[in-house]
Amino acid sequence: MEDSEQLLATRPEERRSNGPWSARTLDSKAVEDFRRRLKYFFMSPCEKYRARGRKPWKLMLQIFKIVIITAQLISFGLSNEMMVTFKDGNLMTFRHIFLKGYKGQWMGSYALYTKTDLYEHIHYIIDTYANLQSVAVANLAYERVDGQYSPLSVCQVFYRNISIDPANDSFNIDPHVHKDCIYIYPFQSVDNSSLSAHANFSLDFKRLLSVNIYFNLKTINLQTVQHQELPDCYNFQIMIIFDNRAHSGKIKVDVENQVTLYECRDWNVEGSSGNKDWLLLLFDSVVIFACFISLILCTRSIINGINLQFEFSVFFHTYYNKSVSWSDRMEFVNGWYLLVIVSDTLTMAGSVMKIGIQTKFLTNYDVCSILLGTATMLVWVGVIRYLGFFKKYNILILTLRAALPNVMRFCCCATMIYLGYCFCGWIVLGPYHDKLHCLDRGAAPIFKEMNHWTSTIQELVPNPRTSSCWVPQQSRAACPLFFRMFTLTLHVFALCVWSEHTSTHFKSWIVHGYSPYVHIL
């Protein structure tokens, strides 16, 4: 990983314009020196150490980075896991508290079918919200703005005007949508009769599209204290949706939750010295410093490689009167260095954001996890370069490198087949099974079938009682047959590619009189 030395003291602009290799400089000693420099440039760090005794500082720095970056990711991952677990736990709590009769159903299956049920559920939510302190086990509190409690909003979304008569097959509709809301403050209970009388609030089910209930709650995540971390304050913006847009008699119920994290105003943790916080900040600073040094060294190596590439191009043109191809030029640009530069940049950005999260100036856990996770992945992928210094691993790496273009072409063609089957399965089989209604859900079982995860095929058989006229008798064979056809098509495609590849090499063997596989043997 050491860099080559400068060939001449002239500037790169002068070398590229006039060229360091004129007719009088092309003596055997100068050519041999330049060849020796090229050989040294492409040596591994161990070979450079044996040749000149120069210690592989960058190699040792990269190994040190792997250790500290992985430790940093584990530390942040534990905090992020507690945050996500707390958010998901509260969302499940809201469903059990505010949805009447909720027993842990999948949200798509929780629905209402009568007017009475809808009114009872709205009243139940309002009454639970008004008496939240005596109902909830969690440490939940109402939001206050300027010293006043934030109200609960009950809003109905409906068409402006509609006249429908199914008996006469006639309707008249104005598709413009209106929204009407009432506001109820904490400690205020409302019964069914007063709900309709409150602000002239009544539900016209012929025009009704949805009923949305909004309210805000606050709490504190105390479980972080056990890990000697300062707790965060949470503001939950909850929306309960009664969806009647289909007008099929089934009103779907769903709960959505948007979370805002912020630093608590007044806090005190007894017995906390804050030494761990300072140690974490110091550790993150060490990570940033190590990545910054690595970024500088790798950038310098890239620049030196580009300069040497220009010198080699001029030398090759002067000595052999030939131009260097673009692929040969790119040999001087080490792609592993570019990988390290990207990894160092992401690590420094993620570490700075992690420091902001620890000091409660930032709350972007998701962005920080993406930066640190991607950086750690690239660091570990970069270990492959060091495995290439060993002969047996180097053969495997060179094989992967040579096969990568063909593998990418095959994956591109296989993706086209995969997408074609995804759209076909979504249109043909999607309406008859809940797990295939959406395109992303329909793509999952096809991907599993591509990876031979066939245990889910029986789960995807549509219900004959709810299928159209052509499905009832053939439903139990339609889904398995469809997925088997996809697997068969993919295997036939792979077989054709392999057959053509083998045939091409065999013809080359017959025509040119040598085997293309001799180098493998």
Solvent accessible surface area in square Angstrom, and as a share of the most:
residue,aa,sasa,rsa
1,M,4,0.02
2,E,18,0.08
3,D,12,0.06
4,S,13,0.08
5,E,91,0.41
6,Q,104,0.46
7,L,38,0.19
8,L,75,0.37
9,A,113,0.87
10,T,61,0.35
11,R,154,0.56
12,P,41,0.26
13,E,100,0.45
14,E,64,0.29
15,R,10,0.03
16,R,100,0.37
17,S,84,0.54
18,N,130,0.67
19,G,17,0.17
20,P,19,0.12
21,W,16,0.06
22,S,45,0.29
23,A,95,0.73
24,R,208,0.76
25,T,36,0.21
26,L,48,0.24
27,D,71,0.37
28,S,97,0.63
29,K,145,0.61
30,A,27,0.21
31,V,7,0.04
32,E,84,0.38
33,D,47,0.24
34,F,0,0.00
35,R,108,0.39
36,R,123,0.45
37,R,30,0.11
38,L,25,0.12
39,K,139,0.59
40,Y,8,0.03
41,F,34,0.14
42,F,106,0.44
43,M,41,0.18
44,S,17,0.11
45,P,0,0.00
46,C,59,0.35
47,E,75,0.34
48,K,3,0.01
49,Y,108,0.41
50,R,178,0.65
51,A,58,0.45
52,R,111,0.40
53,G,42,0.41
54,R,91,0.33
55,K,103,0.44
56,P,24,0.15
57,W,155,0.54
58,K,5,0.02
59,L,24,0.12
60,M,86,0.38
61,L,31,0.15
62,Q,11,0.05
63,I,92,0.47
64,F,95,0.40
65,K,1,0.00
66,I,22,0.11
67,V,93,0.54
68,I,12,0.06
69,I,2,0.01
70,T,34,0.20
71,A,47,0.36
72,Q,1,0.00
73,L,49,0.24
74,I,104,0.53
75,S,38,0.25
76,F,7,0.03
77,G,31,0.30
78,L,101,0.50
79,S,19,0.12
80,N,28,0.14
81,E,107,0.48
82,M,20,0.09
83,M,9,0.04
84,V,59,0.34
85,T,80,0.46
86,F,38,0.16
87,K,54,0.23
88,D,84,0.44
89,G,38,0.37
90,N,10,0.05
91,L,41,0.20
92,M,84,0.37
93,T,42,0.24
94,F,0,0.00
95,R,40,0.15
96,H,88,0.39
97,I,23,0.11
98,F,0,0.00
99,L,2,0.01
100,K,84,0.36
101,G,50,0.48
102,Y,13,0.05
103,K,165,0.70
104,G,45,0.44
105,Q,68,0.30
106,W,137,0.48
107,M,23,0.10
108,G,29,0.28
109,S,65,0.42
110,Y,15,0.06
111,A,18,0.14
112,L,10,0.05
113,Y,139,0.53
114,T,71,0.41
115,K,124,0.52
116,T,85,0.49
117,D,48,0.25
118,L,0,0.00
119,Y,49,0.19
120,E,62,0.28
121,H,16,0.07
122,I,0,0.00
123,H,53,0.23
124,Y,78,0.30
125,I,0,0.00
126,I,1,0.00
127,D,49,0.26
128,T,9,0.05
129,Y,1,0.01
130,A,4,0.03
131,N,65,0.33
132,L,0,0.00
133,Q,105,0.46
134,S,97,0.63
135,V,79,0.45
136,A,18,0.14
137,V,152,0.87
138,A,43,0.33
139,N,103,0.53
140,L,9,0.04
141,A,46,0.36
142,Y,13,0.05
143,E,24,0.11
144,R,139,0.51
145,V,86,0.50
146,D,143,0.74
147,G,61,0.59
148,Q,131,0.58
149,Y,69,0.26
150,S,15,0.10
151,P,40,0.25
152,L,0,0.00
153,S,16,0.10
154,V,0,0.00
155,C,4,0.02
156,Q,11,0.05
157,V,24,0.14
158,F,26,0.11
159,Y,44,0.17
160,R,111,0.41
161,N,85,0.44
162,I,32,0.16
163,S,67,0.43
164,I,74,0.38
165,D,51,0.27
166,P,103,0.65
167,A,94,0.73
168,N,110,0.56
169,D,131,0.68
170,S,55,0.36
171,F,149,0.62
172,N,100,0.51
173,I,64,0.33
174,D,33,0.17
175,P,93,0.59
176,H,105,0.47
177,V,75,0.43
178,H,80,0.36
179,K,116,0.49
180,D,52,0.27
181,C,35,0.21
182,I,4,0.02
183,Y,119,0.45
184,I,1,0.00
185,Y,107,0.41
186,P,11,0.07
187,F,136,0.57
188,Q,67,0.30
189,S,72,0.46
190,V,9,0.05
191,D,73,0.38
192,N,70,0.36
193,S,80,0.51
194,S,47,0.30
195,L,1,0.01
196,S,44,0.28
197,A,78,0.61
198,H,63,0.28
199,A,74,0.57
200,N,132,0.68
201,F,0,0.00
202,S,62,0.40
203,L,16,0.08
204,D,59,0.31
205,F,39,0.16
206,K,122,0.52
207,R,63,0.23
208,L,1,0.01
209,L,18,0.09
210,S,12,0.08
211,V,0,0.00
212,N,17,0.09
213,I,0,0.00
214,Y,67,0.26
215,F,5,0.02
216,N,39,0.20
217,L,0,0.00
218,K,59,0.25
219,T,10,0.06
220,I,74,0.37
221,N,3,0.02
222,L,97,0.48
223,Q,61,0.27
224,T,11,0.06
225,V,58,0.33
226,Q,152,0.67
227,H,90,0.40
228,Q,127,0.56
229,E,46,0.21
230,L,36,0.18
231,P,14,0.09
232,D,7,0.04
233,C,12,0.07
234,Y,1,0.00
235,N,19,0.10
236,F,0,0.00
237,Q,76,0.34
238,I,2,0.01
239,M,48,0.21
240,I,0,0.00
241,I,32,0.16
242,F,1,0.00
243,D,28,0.15
244,N,10,0.05
245,R,167,0.61
246,A,80,0.62
247,H,77,0.34
248,S,85,0.55
249,G,46,0.45
250,K,70,0.30
251,I,11,0.06
252,K,100,0.43
253,V,1,0.01
254,D,52,0.27
255,V,4,0.03
256,E,79,0.35
257,N,34,0.17
258,Q,128,0.57
259,V,37,0.22
260,T,64,0.37
261,L,20,0.10
262,Y,66,0.25
263,E,75,0.34
264,C,16,0.09
265,R,236,0.86
266,D,135,0.70
267,W,130,0.46
268,N,127,0.65
269,V,48,0.27
270,E,158,0.71
271,G,90,0.87
272,S,72,0.47
273,S,88,0.57
274,G,24,0.23
275,N,94,0.48
276,K,80,0.34
277,D,63,0.33
278,W,182,0.64
279,L,116,0.58
280,L,35,0.17
281,L,33,0.17
282,L,112,0.56
283,F,63,0.26
284,D,0,0.00
285,S,52,0.33
286,V,59,0.34
287,V,0,0.00
288,I,40,0.20
289,F,134,0.56
290,A,5,0.04
291,C,0,0.00
292,F,97,0.40
293,I,59,0.30
294,S,0,0.00
295,L,36,0.18
296,I,83,0.42
297,L,39,0.19
298,C,0,0.00
299,T,53,0.31
300,R,116,0.42
301,S,4,0.03
302,I,18,0.09
303,I,92,0.46
304,N,26,0.13
305,G,0,0.00
306,I,61,0.31
307,N,23,0.12
308,L,2,0.01
309,Q,15,0.07
310,F,60,0.25
311,E,2,0.01
312,F,36,0.15
313,S,12,0.08
314,V,32,0.19
315,F,5,0.02
316,F,54,0.22
317,H,105,0.47
318,T,49,0.29
319,Y,89,0.34
320,Y,91,0.35
321,N,118,0.61
322,K,127,0.54
323,S,96,0.62
324,V,18,0.10
325,S,57,0.37
326,W,185,0.65
327,S,76,0.49
328,D,71,0.37
329,R,65,0.24
330,M,82,0.37
331,E,86,0.39
332,F,10,0.04
333,V,28,0.16
334,N,41,0.21
335,G,46,0.44
336,W,74,0.26
337,Y,16,0.06
338,L,84,0.42
339,L,39,0.19
340,V,18,0.10
341,I,37,0.19
342,V,76,0.43
343,S,2,0.01
344,D,0,0.00
345,T,69,0.40
346,L,42,0.21
347,T,0,0.00
348,M,33,0.15
349,A,46,0.36
350,G,0,0.00
351,S,0,0.00
352,V,88,0.50
353,M,37,0.16
354,K,4,0.02
355,I,43,0.22
356,G,9,0.09
357,I,9,0.04
358,Q,55,0.25
359,T,49,0.28
360,K,28,0.12
361,F,168,0.70
362,L,70,0.35
363,T,47,0.27
364,N,69,0.35
365,Y,17,0.07
366,D,89,0.46
367,V,71,0.41
368,C,0,0.00
369,S,31,0.20
370,I,114,0.58
371,L,33,0.17
372,L,3,0.01
373,G,28,0.27
374,T,48,0.28
375,A,0,0.00
376,T,10,0.06
377,M,108,0.48
378,L,26,0.13
379,V,14,0.08
380,W,129,0.45
381,V,60,0.35
382,G,10,0.09
383,V,36,0.21
384,I,70,0.35
385,R,32,0.12
386,Y,30,0.11
387,L,67,0.33
388,G,15,0.15
389,F,62,0.26
390,F,126,0.53
391,K,164,0.70
392,K,172,0.73
393,Y,109,0.41
394,N,53,0.27
395,I,107,0.54
396,L,101,0.50
397,I,34,0.17
398,L,91,0.45
399,T,76,0.44
400,L,107,0.53
401,R,149,0.54
402,A,76,0.59
403,A,38,0.30
404,L,100,0.50
405,P,65,0.41
406,N,86,0.44
407,V,73,0.42
408,M,116,0.52
409,R,148,0.54
410,F,65,0.27
411,C,60,0.36
412,C,76,0.45
413,C,60,0.36
414,A,12,0.09
415,T,58,0.34
416,M,114,0.51
417,I,37,0.19
418,Y,37,0.14
419,L,75,0.37
420,G,42,0.40
421,Y,35,0.13
422,C,3,0.02
423,F,101,0.42
424,C,61,0.37
425,G,6,0.06
426,W,90,0.31
427,I,112,0.57
428,V,62,0.35
429,L,9,0.04
430,G,2,0.02
431,P,83,0.52
432,Y,48,0.18
433,H,29,0.13
434,D,80,0.42
435,K,104,0.44
436,L,6,0.03
437,H,89,0.40
438,C,62,0.37
439,L,62,0.31
440,D,104,0.54
441,R,99,0.36
442,G,3,0.03
443,A,20,0.16
444,A,46,0.36
445,P,14,0.09
446,I,3,0.02
447,F,94,0.39
448,K,68,0.29
449,E,2,0.01
450,M,53,0.24
451,N,57,0.29
452,H,114,0.51
453,W,140,0.49
454,T,50,0.29
455,S,93,0.60
456,T,28,0.17
457,I,6,0.03
458,Q,136,0.60
459,E,97,0.44
460,L,6,0.03
461,V,26,0.15
462,P,4,0.02
463,N,75,0.39
464,P,44,0.28
465,R,226,0.82
466,T,95,0.55
467,S,20,0.13
468,S,41,0.26
469,C,129,0.77
470,W,116,0.41
471,V,2,0.01
472,P,49,0.31
473,Q,163,0.73
474,Q,101,0.45
475,S,0,0.00
476,R,174,0.63
477,A,60,0.46
478,A,20,0.16
479,C,1,0.01
480,P,25,0.16
481,L,106,0.53
482,F,24,0.10
483,F,4,0.02
484,R,123,0.45
485,M,94,0.42
486,F,0,0.00
487,T,18,0.11
488,L,115,0.57
489,T,52,0.30
490,L,20,0.10
491,H,88,0.39
492,V,73,0.42
493,F,51,0.21
494,A,38,0.30
495,L,117,0.58
496,C,75,0.45
497,V,65,0.38
498,W,160,0.56
499,S,62,0.40
500,E,114,0.51
501,H,75,0.33
502,T,56,0.33
503,S,42,0.27
504,T,75,0.44
505,H,53,0.23
506,F,115,0.48
507,K,130,0.55
508,S,33,0.21
509,W,113,0.39
510,I,116,0.59
511,V,113,0.65
512,H,120,0.53
513,G,63,0.60
514,Y,121,0.46
515,S,19,0.12
516,P,25,0.16
517,Y,82,0.31
518,V,91,0.53
519,H,151,0.67
520,I,118,0.60
521,L,186,0.92
